[in-house]
Structure formats: C-alpha cells, structure tokens
Amino acid sequence: MADNSYTDIMEKNHMEIPWHDYARQDGNILIDKAGLIEKASVIGRVGLIMLSCGTGAWRVRTSMNRLSKELGVTCTVDVGLMSIEFNCFDGNDCISQSLSIANTGVNTSKLYRMEQFVDNFPNEEAHLTGEEIHRRLDEIEQIHAIYSPARLGLAAAIACCAFTFLLGGGPIEMILAFVAAGIGNLIRTKLIKHHFTLFLNIAVSISASCFIYAAFLKIAEMAFNVPSIHEAGYICSMLFIIPGFPFITSGIDLAKLDLRSGLERLAYAIIIVMVATMFAWIMALLLDRRTWKFIPSSFDHIAGFGTLPSQVAGFHRAVPSTTLDKAVQLYPDYTKPAGKVKRKVFIPAAFPVYPAPNAPILHTEQNVYICRVDFSARRRYDET
C-alpha cells in the first residue's frame, strides 16, 4: 500500500485539490451564506482556471475581485505564471491559500467560458450552493482546445508560409516552410496533448521541422535541380514555436507593474526561444546547412521562374543558353572598377540561364558588376 502511494506521488508531482470537500460541510447553504473557507475555495478555483488559460495577472485578479465583492469578502492576490497566493478576509476570519497549476498554455475557449461565468455570477451562480458551483466549474475545466492537431498544424503552416513571403522569400522557400512548419506544429500539439515536458516538446517539434525542411530541399535539388540557396527559409519553418501570447501578456503585466507575473512570463517566453534556437542550431550543424539571406524578388528568374531581365543583369535582352560567367567573359569591357559600380550582383558561377531567341546586348548605361561566386565553398551571396 505504501509503495502504491509513493508511486502515485512520483508520477504526478502536483496533487489534485478535492474542491468538492470544501462544500460538503455546508452542502445545502447558498454560497453567499456559506463560510469563508467555502467562499475562498470558489474564488481561488476561478482564479486558478483563469491562470491555466494563459491570461495575464490583471484579468485573473479582476475576476477574483469581482467574485469577492459579490460574496462579501476582501481578497488580496499575488499572481505568477504558474501559481496564485491570495488572502480572503470577511471581517472576522482570514484564509490564506497558495494554489498552483501543473502546466501553462493557451485555451481561449475555456477563457471565454470563464469570462461568461464571472459576468453571470451575480445573476446565476450567486444563488447556488458551493457544491453546485464547483460542478459547473468541473464542466468548464474539462473544455479542451476546439481545434484538432491537424487543423493547428495547417494554421501554423499557412502562417509560416505568409511570414516567409513577408520576409522576402520566394515560392520555393514558402512551399518548404509550409510543409515543414505544418508537420512540426502537428507534432508539437500531439506532444502537448499527451502532457510531455516543455523542453521535450520544443526539441522534438523544432528538430522535426528543421529536418523536414532540409530533407525536402535536398529532394528538390536532386529531382528538380533546385539550387541549395533556398536554405534561407530554414528559419521561417520554425516560427510556429514563437510564444506570442506569453510575450504579449508579459508586456501587459509589466506595464501595469505586476512585476512577478510579467517577469515570469517573459522568462518563460525567452526560455522557449532559446531552446528552439539551440536545437535549430544543432540541426543545422548535423545537416550541414547554412542560412543565407533571401534571394531578392527580382531574382526569381534565377531560381527557375523566368529569364534574366535586362534591368538586373545589364542586358537589353535575356541571356542565351549559357552560363552567366561565360556571358560576362564575352564582354570583358562590361566589368567595371568597384568604385564606379552602382549594384553588385553575386551569383553562382555555373548557374544555368534559360534560352532566348536573341543574343545578349550590353546595356552600357547601367553600372552592374556581375561577380562569380563559388557556392561549393558555402560563401554568402549579397546584393548591394
């Protein structure tokens, strides 16, 4: 018997609170006529559920204060990221409680239902017994996320794809980021659903996202002759891990001088970003990948979506079927000293150019200097 108890404690570090035990003593008495312990149990549980939804300290404290006023109790609350310490006074007695949650996250469905509960409390729950109120809170506590892991993965895929576009990525980076981010966030939500630890969650989802991006890029290189310079979207494939809600709520709490909650939430968000960065870096080393800048949109033709326009390369017409370095060698006078160059274009030395019916004509009025770059040495390209 002792072994079983020890095993239960080790498997579940946070003990469950028997909320209904606080109401059984006065089970037939309305909550506004009940004792301070029963009132404090309702106030504390409401605050704890609000906290588990991921909302900030201000909203948690506001909800607890509203219930306290309705029950004729004075309440002082100290809210953190994972715990609440509060005192309740009724003029005669004082109750102090410290409550904590096992894990934090974001559940807007439950948060919306809790706000309805608090708004309707004066007209509905205030006329119920403590036992009946805890039953209603039991129902709210069972509310899970309304979207499946597959839908959340799709949403993350679309978001990361859009961010790739906004950051200057082309179609190839967008497609690869879409696939990698979608699968990565699908894995992440599955792990959250099974209550795995935060670090394991981040490590597995980020590693999977990075590997999928690199694997699909390699497949595209071999199957469609897509150049490896599209590694720039590697970072965008893991943007789903950025903890936007904790960042925002930490800023709100710090602005309202809820320093404990604000600093804890900020630290939580920074931990997620640092762990994600570390595993992304480890995967980049293992996969031998380097993240360069995005190719400017005017270079989509180089990626295989068109021919080289004259306004970029300095030619009136598209370059024929040859390599760019050979095209430059045909016109040695075209290269100019660096001091007179307006634009510098770094491209692969052996990059193919699509055929055109007309031969190239040098655009002498535009100062463009084409530099050959050996990408096998993993040098960076740039445009200035």
SULJO-V443554 format. One record per residue. RES is the residue in one letter. PSI is psi in whole degrees, -180 to 180 (999 if undefined). D_CENTER is the distance of its C-alpha to the mean C-alpha in Angstrom with 2 decimals. Layout:
BEGIN
res,psi,d_center
RES,PSI,D_CENTER
RES,PSI,D_CENTER
END
This chain:
BEGIN
res,psi,d_center
M,-42,44.25
A,-36,43.10
D,-41,41.19
N,-42,39.27
S,-42,38.32
Y,-40,37.20
T,-42,35.07
D,-42,33.42
I,-41,32.58
M,-34,31.09
E,-32,28.93
K,105,27.55
N,-30,27.07
H,117,26.65
M,144,29.76
E,144,29.68
I,124,31.52
P,79,34.47
W,-35,34.03
H,-19,36.96
D,-27,39.32
Y,-20,39.18
A,-13,40.52
R,-31,43.25
Q,-40,45.77
D,50,45.88
G,-24,44.79
N,12,47.04
I,134,46.46
L,153,44.18
I,-33,41.23
D,-14,42.75
K,-1,45.87
A,175,44.23
G,171,44.15
L,-36,41.71
I,-42,40.06
E,-41,39.28
K,-42,37.97
A,-33,35.78
S,-38,34.33
V,-45,33.25
I,-46,31.86
G,-39,29.94
R,-38,28.52
V,-45,27.29
G,-38,25.50
L,-40,24.01
I,-41,22.66
M,-42,21.19
L,-38,19.52
S,-19,18.09
C,-10,16.35
G,4,14.13
T,165,16.30
G,173,17.79
A,-34,21.20
W,-45,23.06
R,-36,22.54
V,-48,23.32
R,-39,26.43
T,-43,27.50
S,-43,27.48
M,-38,29.48
N,-39,31.87
R,-42,32.62
L,-38,33.57
S,-41,35.59
K,-40,37.63
E,-30,38.45
L,4,39.62
G,36,41.64
V,144,39.65
T,129,38.45
C,132,35.03
T,133,33.35
V,138,29.75
D,116,27.64
V,135,23.94
G,-163,21.40
L,-39,17.98
M,-2,19.66
S,160,23.24
I,132,25.77
E,127,29.29
F,156,31.68
N,139,35.43
C,131,37.42
F,141,40.96
D,13,43.50
G,-24,46.43
N,-46,47.92
D,166,45.30
C,134,41.97
I,129,39.15
S,132,36.40
Q,149,33.43
S,116,30.35
L,148,27.68
S,157,24.43
I,156,21.71
A,-31,20.81
N,158,17.03
T,160,14.50
G,-167,11.86
V,124,11.59
N,91,14.53
T,-26,15.69
S,-47,18.66
K,-38,20.05
L,-43,19.48
Y,-42,21.45
R,-36,24.14
M,-37,24.49
E,-38,24.99
Q,-41,27.67
F,-46,29.21
V,-41,29.54
D,-37,30.89
N,-3,33.41
F,-44,34.43
P,-32,37.59
N,-22,38.92
E,-71,37.97
E,-26,36.78
A,-18,39.10
H,19,41.98
L,168,40.82
T,167,41.45
G,-38,38.96
E,-44,38.93
E,-37,38.12
I,-43,35.27
H,-31,33.71
R,-41,34.10
R,-38,32.15
L,-31,29.40
D,-43,29.49
E,-42,28.79
I,-39,25.84
E,-23,24.39
Q,-4,24.54
I,126,22.25
H,177,19.26
A,138,16.36
I,-12,18.25
Y,140,16.20
S,162,16.82
P,-34,14.52
A,-43,16.01
R,-40,15.15
L,-36,11.49
G,-42,11.58
L,-42,13.54
A,-43,11.37
A,-38,8.39
A,-45,11.38
I,-42,12.82
A,-46,9.98
C,-35,9.64
C,-43,13.41
A,-41,13.88
F,-35,12.05
T,-42,14.28
F,-45,17.20
L,-30,16.55
L,4,16.38
G,8,19.69
G,157,19.16
G,-173,21.81
P,-38,22.13
I,-47,21.97
E,-39,18.68
M,-43,17.24
I,-45,18.73
L,-41,17.64
A,-37,13.96
F,-49,14.28
V,-49,15.83
A,-44,13.84
A,-39,10.31
G,-48,12.05
I,-40,13.75
G,-45,11.01
N,-28,8.95
L,-45,12.50
I,-41,13.35
R,-47,10.48
T,-33,11.59
K,-43,15.11
L,-38,14.86
I,-41,13.57
K,-31,16.47
H,10,18.85
H,40,17.86
F,163,17.25
T,160,16.46
L,-47,13.19
F,-42,14.25
L,-40,15.47
N,-50,12.38
I,-45,10.34
A,-47,13.55
V,-46,14.38
S,-42,11.28
I,-43,10.80
S,-41,14.60
A,-43,14.99
S,-45,12.80
C,-43,14.75
F,-42,17.97
I,-41,17.74
Y,-48,17.20
A,-39,20.11
A,-45,22.21
F,-35,22.03
L,-40,22.78
K,-41,25.72
I,-42,26.95
A,-36,26.83
E,-45,28.79
M,-38,31.43
A,-37,31.74
F,9,31.39
N,36,32.13
V,130,28.78
P,154,28.63
S,-2,26.16
I,-7,25.25
H,14,22.31
E,-12,20.39
A,-26,18.78
G,1,16.02
Y,-43,15.09
I,-39,12.34
C,-23,10.93
S,-9,10.75
M,15,7.91
L,-14,5.60
F,-19,3.61
I,-13,3.13
I,123,2.90
P,82,4.55
G,-44,6.15
F,-49,8.76
P,-37,10.09
F,-45,10.39
I,-48,12.29
T,-32,14.34
S,-39,15.25
G,-41,16.58
I,-45,18.51
D,-41,19.96
L,-37,21.01
A,-31,22.60
K,11,24.55
L,26,25.52
D,75,23.91
L,-40,23.50
R,-52,22.98
S,-44,20.05
G,-45,18.55
L,-38,18.97
E,-42,17.77
R,-38,14.46
L,-43,14.16
A,-40,15.19
Y,-45,12.70
A,-41,9.74
I,-39,11.80
I,-45,12.53
I,-46,9.08
V,-42,8.91
M,-43,12.58
V,-42,12.61
A,-42,10.13
T,-42,12.37
M,-46,15.40
F,-31,14.91
A,-39,14.09
W,-43,17.28
I,-43,19.21
M,-36,18.51
A,-38,19.57
L,-43,22.73
L,-37,23.48
L,-1,23.08
D,51,24.90
R,147,22.47
R,138,22.28
T,113,19.80
W,-179,22.03
K,159,21.74
F,148,21.32
I,132,24.70
P,153,25.83
S,-27,26.22
S,-8,29.99
F,15,29.82
D,-29,28.63
H,-34,32.20
I,-33,31.98
A,-6,29.15
G,18,31.60
F,16,31.23
G,-172,34.52
T,167,37.23
L,113,37.32
P,155,38.22
S,-32,41.01
Q,-18,39.16
V,-49,36.86
A,-11,39.33
G,13,42.39
F,146,44.23
H,-32,45.72
R,170,45.03
A,148,42.65
V,137,43.32
P,-178,45.26
S,89,44.31
T,177,44.22
T,153,41.87
L,-35,40.95
D,-35,42.57
K,-37,45.80
A,-39,45.60
V,-37,45.44
Q,-27,48.31
L,-23,50.39
Y,73,50.16
P,-26,50.46
D,-10,51.39
Y,-33,48.00
T,139,46.26
K,160,46.71
P,151,46.52
A,-32,43.16
G,-25,44.54
K,4,45.27
V,131,42.05
K,-39,39.83
R,141,37.04
K,128,36.21
V,117,34.73
F,122,33.70
I,164,33.63
P,144,34.44
A,-35,38.18
A,34,38.69
F,129,36.36
P,148,38.16
V,144,38.92
Y,149,39.77
P,152,43.46
A,153,45.09
P,-24,48.67
N,151,49.62
A,156,49.90
P,142,47.78
I,128,49.31
L,132,48.38
H,96,47.06
T,-17,48.94
E,-14,47.77
Q,126,44.14
N,95,43.41
V,132,40.82
Y,114,40.83
I,121,39.49
C,134,38.70
R,137,38.58
V,134,35.78
D,98,35.84
F,-15,32.31
S,-23,33.49
A,6,33.47
R,32,29.74
R,156,30.60
R,155,28.32
Y,160,29.19
D,166,29.06
E,125,30.63
T,999,32.28
END
